[in-house]
Amino acid sequence: MNEPIPVLRAVDGGTAKLMPDVDRDRAWLLTVDGAPQSYVDLDEPTHLEFEYARRLAHVVDRVGDEGAPLDVVHLGGGALTLPRYIAATRPGSRQHVAEADLGLLALVEEHLPLPEGAGITVHGADARQWLEAAPTGSADLVIGDVFGGSRVPAHLTSVEYAREVERVLRQGGCYAANLADGAPFAFLRPQLTTFAAVFEEIALIAEPAVLRGRRFGNVVLVASHAPVDTAGLARRTAADAFPARVEHGAALARFTGDAAVVRDVDAVASPEPPGGAFGIG
C-alpha cells in the first residue's frame, strides 16, 4: 500500500498543508502558513493531539448529561476536529460549523471526509455573520475557535459579539473559546471583562507557565449563566500530559484587574504570536 503523502494547497487564508502522522495511520496535521490549525485521526476521532483541543473537549464533556446529544455551534472549522469528537462521544448531536475559508473547507472535504450520518452541517460563512442569523435559544454549546492565521479576528472579541453568543445559547448553555496571549495580557484581560459583562460565570483554563507570563500560549475561556463545574474541569485538566489550571472567582478577578470592556468600535485582533510560538519543525 502506498504511503500517504503531504498535500499542499493555496486556500483563502494562505497556504494549507496536510501532513500525515508517521506514527498513526490515517491521522493528519493541518497547518496554514506554517501555523498548526488542526489534527485529525480519521480512525480515532476521540484522539485529540493538541492540548487546547483537549481542554475544549473537557468543557464539552461537562455540558448536560454525560453522553447525551447536544446542539452545538462551532465558530471556526479547520479540519473539524471537535465536531468529529462530539459526533463520536455524543451520538445524535446536531452540529453547525461556520468556516469562512472556502478553500480550506474544500481541502478538508476532499482529504478528510466526515463519516456518514455524523450530524455535522458545514456552512461556508463568516462566523459572526452566521451567528447573527442563527435562531435564538438554539444551542446548548457555542465553541469559538477562529483564527485568521494565528490571530483571533477583532469582530469576535467585542461585547456585541458576546451578546450574540448569549442570544443563541439556551438557558444554562455554555460558551467556550480558544484564545491566545502572553504577558502583559493586554488582549486576554479585556476578553475576560467583556464576557463577564454578559455572563455571570467565567472560568479560564491555561497552563501555569502561560498565566505566570513566562510564555505565550493558548487559553480556553468558559462563560455561562449557569454554574461552571470548575472542580470537574480542574481534575481533568490536571491529569493531561501538559497539566493546566482552572482559574475562576476571586483569583480570576484579580488576574483580570481593571481591564475595560471591548466594543466593536475599539476591538482589535489578538496579538501576533512571537516567532516560533506555534510553529513546527
C-alpha positions as CSV (number, residue, x, y, z in Angstrom):
1,M,0.0,0.0,0.0
2,N,1.3,3.5,-0.9
3,E,2.4,5.7,1.9
4,P,0.3,8.9,2.3
5,I,2.0,12.0,1.1
6,P,1.7,15.6,2.2
7,V,-0.9,17.8,0.4
8,L,-0.1,21.4,-0.3
9,R,-2.8,23.8,-1.5
10,A,-3.5,27.6,-1.6
11,V,-6.6,28.4,0.4
12,D,-8.3,31.7,1.2
13,G,-6.2,32.2,4.4
14,G,-2.8,31.3,2.9
15,T,-1.0,28.1,2.1
16,A,-2.5,25.0,3.7
17,K,-0.6,21.8,4.2
18,L,-1.9,18.4,5.3
19,M,0.9,16.2,6.6
20,P,0.4,12.5,7.5
21,D,1.4,11.4,11.0
22,V,4.0,8.7,10.6
23,D,3.1,7.1,13.9
24,R,-0.7,6.9,13.4
25,D,-2.5,5.5,10.3
26,R,-5.0,7.9,8.7
27,A,-4.0,10.8,11.0
28,W,-3.2,14.2,9.6
29,L,-1.8,17.6,10.8
30,L,-3.3,20.7,9.1
31,T,-1.2,23.8,9.0
32,V,-1.9,27.2,7.4
33,D,1.2,29.3,6.6
34,G,3.2,27.0,8.9
35,A,0.9,27.6,11.9
36,P,-0.7,24.3,13.2
37,Q,-4.5,24.5,12.9
38,S,-6.0,21.0,13.4
39,Y,-5.0,17.4,14.0
40,V,-7.4,14.7,12.9
41,D,-7.3,10.9,13.3
42,L,-9.9,9.6,10.9
43,D,-10.0,6.2,12.6
44,E,-10.0,7.5,16.2
45,P,-11.8,10.8,16.3
46,T,-11.6,10.9,20.1
47,H,-7.8,11.2,19.9
48,L,-7.0,14.9,20.5
49,E,-3.4,15.8,19.8
50,F,-3.4,19.5,20.7
51,E,-3.7,20.4,24.3
52,Y,-6.1,23.3,23.6
53,A,-8.4,20.9,21.8
54,R,-8.3,18.5,24.8
55,R,-9.3,21.4,27.1
56,L,-12.2,22.4,24.9
57,A,-13.3,18.7,24.9
58,H,-13.2,18.7,28.7
59,V,-15.7,21.6,28.6
60,V,-17.8,19.7,26.1
61,D,-17.8,16.6,28.4
62,R,-19.2,18.7,31.3
63,V,-22.2,20.1,29.4
64,G,-25.5,18.5,30.1
65,D,-25.8,14.8,30.9
66,E,-22.8,12.6,30.1
67,G,-23.1,11.2,26.6
68,A,-26.4,12.9,25.8
69,P,-26.7,14.6,22.4
70,L,-26.1,18.3,22.2
71,D,-27.0,21.1,19.8
72,V,-23.6,22.7,19.1
73,V,-22.4,25.7,17.1
74,H,-18.8,25.8,16.1
75,L,-17.4,29.2,15.0
76,G,-14.3,28.2,13.0
77,G,-13.9,24.8,11.5
78,G,-10.4,23.9,10.5
79,A,-10.3,20.2,9.9
80,L,-13.4,19.7,12.1
81,T,-11.6,18.0,15.0
82,L,-14.1,18.9,17.7
83,P,-17.2,18.2,15.6
84,R,-15.8,14.8,15.0
85,Y,-15.1,14.3,18.7
86,I,-18.6,15.3,19.7
87,A,-20.2,13.1,17.0
88,A,-18.3,10.1,18.4
89,T,-18.8,10.8,22.1
90,R,-22.4,12.2,21.9
91,P,-24.2,10.3,19.0
92,G,-27.3,12.1,17.8
93,S,-25.8,15.6,18.3
94,R,-26.8,18.3,15.8
95,Q,-23.8,20.4,15.0
96,H,-23.4,23.5,12.8
97,V,-19.9,24.7,11.7
98,A,-19.3,28.3,10.4
99,E,-16.0,28.5,8.5
100,A,-15.2,31.4,6.2
101,D,-12.3,29.8,4.3
102,L,-14.0,28.1,1.4
103,G,-10.7,26.8,0.0
104,L,-9.9,25.1,3.3
105,L,-13.4,23.6,3.5
106,A,-12.9,22.1,0.0
107,L,-9.5,20.7,1.1
108,V,-10.9,19.1,4.2
109,E,-13.9,17.7,2.4
110,E,-11.7,16.1,-0.2
111,H,-9.0,14.6,2.0
112,L,-10.6,14.3,5.5
113,P,-14.3,13.5,4.7
114,L,-16.8,13.4,7.6
115,P,-18.3,10.0,8.4
116,E,-21.8,9.2,7.1
117,G,-24.6,10.3,9.4
118,A,-22.3,12.5,11.6
119,G,-25.0,15.1,12.1
120,I,-22.5,17.9,11.2
121,T,-23.6,20.7,8.8
122,V,-20.8,22.9,7.5
123,H,-21.5,26.5,6.4
124,G,-19.1,28.5,4.3
125,A,-19.7,31.8,6.1
126,D,-18.1,34.4,8.4
127,A,-18.6,33.2,12.0
128,R,-20.1,36.5,13.3
129,Q,-22.5,36.9,10.4
130,W,-23.6,33.3,10.7
131,L,-24.1,33.6,14.4
132,E,-26.2,36.8,14.0
133,A,-28.5,34.9,11.7
134,A,-28.8,31.8,13.9
135,P,-32.1,31.2,15.8
136,T,-32.4,32.4,19.4
137,G,-32.0,29.8,22.0
138,S,-30.9,27.1,19.5
139,A,-27.6,25.8,21.0
140,D,-26.5,24.1,24.2
141,L,-22.9,24.9,23.4
142,V,-21.1,27.5,21.3
143,I,-17.4,26.9,20.6
144,G,-15.3,29.8,19.3
145,D,-12.1,28.7,17.6
146,V,-11.5,31.2,14.8
147,F,-8.0,32.3,13.9
148,G,-7.1,34.4,10.9
149,G,-3.6,33.0,10.6
150,S,-2.5,33.0,14.2
151,R,-4.8,35.7,15.4
152,V,-8.4,35.9,16.7
153,P,-10.3,38.3,14.5
154,A,-11.3,41.6,16.1
155,H,-15.0,41.2,15.3
156,L,-15.1,38.1,17.5
157,T,-13.8,39.8,20.6
158,S,-16.5,42.5,21.4
159,V,-19.3,42.7,23.9
160,E,-21.7,42.9,20.9
161,Y,-20.4,39.6,19.8
162,A,-20.7,38.2,23.3
163,R,-24.4,39.2,23.4
164,E,-25.0,37.4,20.1
165,V,-23.4,34.3,21.7
166,E,-25.7,34.7,24.7
167,R,-28.8,35.1,22.4
168,V,-28.1,31.8,20.6
169,L,-27.4,29.8,23.7
170,R,-30.3,28.1,25.6
171,Q,-30.8,28.7,29.3
172,G,-27.9,27.0,31.0
173,G,-25.9,26.8,27.8
174,C,-22.1,27.3,27.7
175,Y,-19.6,29.2,25.6
176,A,-16.0,28.0,25.2
177,A,-13.4,29.8,23.2
178,N,-9.8,29.1,22.2
179,L,-7.8,32.3,22.7
180,A,-4.1,33.1,22.7
181,D,-2.0,35.7,24.5
182,G,1.0,36.3,26.7
183,A,2.1,38.8,29.3
184,P,1.0,41.5,30.0
185,F,-2.3,40.0,28.7
186,A,-3.5,43.2,27.0
187,F,-5.8,41.1,24.9
188,L,-6.9,38.4,27.4
189,R,-7.8,40.5,30.3
190,P,-10.3,42.7,28.4
191,Q,-11.8,39.5,27.0
192,L,-12.5,38.3,30.5
193,T,-14.1,41.7,31.4
194,T,-16.1,41.7,28.2
195,F,-17.6,38.2,28.7
196,A,-18.1,38.9,32.4
197,A,-20.3,41.8,31.4
198,V,-22.7,39.4,29.7
199,F,-22.3,36.1,31.6
200,E,-22.3,35.6,35.4
201,E,-20.0,32.6,35.4
202,I,-16.5,32.9,33.9
203,A,-13.6,30.5,34.1
204,L,-10.2,30.3,32.4
205,I,-8.2,27.1,31.6
206,A,-4.5,27.6,30.9
207,E,-1.0,26.2,31.7
208,P,0.5,27.8,34.8
209,A,3.5,29.0,32.7
210,V,1.2,31.0,30.5
211,L,-0.7,32.5,33.4
212,R,2.6,33.5,35.1
213,G,3.7,35.3,31.9
214,R,6.6,33.0,31.2
215,R,5.4,32.2,27.6
216,F,2.8,33.0,25.0
217,G,0.2,30.3,24.7
218,N,-3.4,29.1,24.2
219,V,-6.0,29.6,26.9
220,V,-9.7,28.5,27.0
221,L,-12.3,30.9,28.1
222,V,-15.5,29.4,29.5
223,A,-18.7,31.6,30.0
224,S,-22.2,30.7,31.1
225,H,-25.2,31.9,33.1
226,A,-25.2,28.5,34.9
227,P,-22.5,27.5,37.4
228,V,-19.4,26.1,35.7
229,D,-18.2,22.7,37.0
230,T,-14.7,24.1,37.8
231,A,-13.8,21.3,40.1
232,G,-14.6,18.7,37.4
233,L,-12.7,20.7,34.8
234,A,-9.7,21.1,37.2
235,R,-9.5,17.3,37.8
236,R,-9.5,16.6,34.1
237,T,-7.1,19.3,33.0
238,A,-4.6,18.5,35.8
239,A,-4.5,14.9,34.5
240,D,-3.4,15.9,31.0
241,A,0.1,15.4,29.6
242,F,0.6,19.1,29.9
243,P,-1.4,20.0,33.0
244,A,-3.5,23.2,33.2
245,R,-5.1,25.2,35.9
246,V,-8.7,26.4,36.1
247,E,-9.0,29.9,37.3
248,H,-12.3,31.4,38.5
249,G,-13.9,33.5,41.2
250,A,-11.7,35.9,43.2
251,A,-8.4,34.7,41.7
252,L,-9.6,35.3,38.2
253,A,-11.0,38.7,39.2
254,R,-7.5,39.6,40.4
255,F,-5.9,38.4,37.2
256,T,-8.5,40.4,35.1
257,G,-7.9,43.6,37.1
258,D,-9.5,46.8,35.8
259,A,-9.4,45.9,32.1
260,A,-12.1,47.6,30.1
261,V,-15.0,46.1,28.1
262,V,-14.2,45.7,24.4
263,R,-16.8,47.2,22.0
264,D,-17.0,46.8,18.2
265,V,-15.7,50.3,17.7
266,D,-12.4,49.6,19.5
267,A,-12.0,45.9,19.1
268,V,-8.6,44.6,17.9
269,A,-7.4,41.1,16.9
270,S,-5.4,39.0,19.3
271,P,-1.6,39.7,19.2
272,E,0.7,38.1,16.7
273,P,2.4,35.2,18.4
274,P,6.2,35.7,18.9
275,G,8.3,33.8,16.4
276,G,8.1,30.1,16.9
277,A,5.4,30.2,19.4
278,F,3.1,27.9,17.4
279,G,5.5,27.0,14.6
280,I,6.5,23.5,13.7
281,G,9.7,22.0,12.6
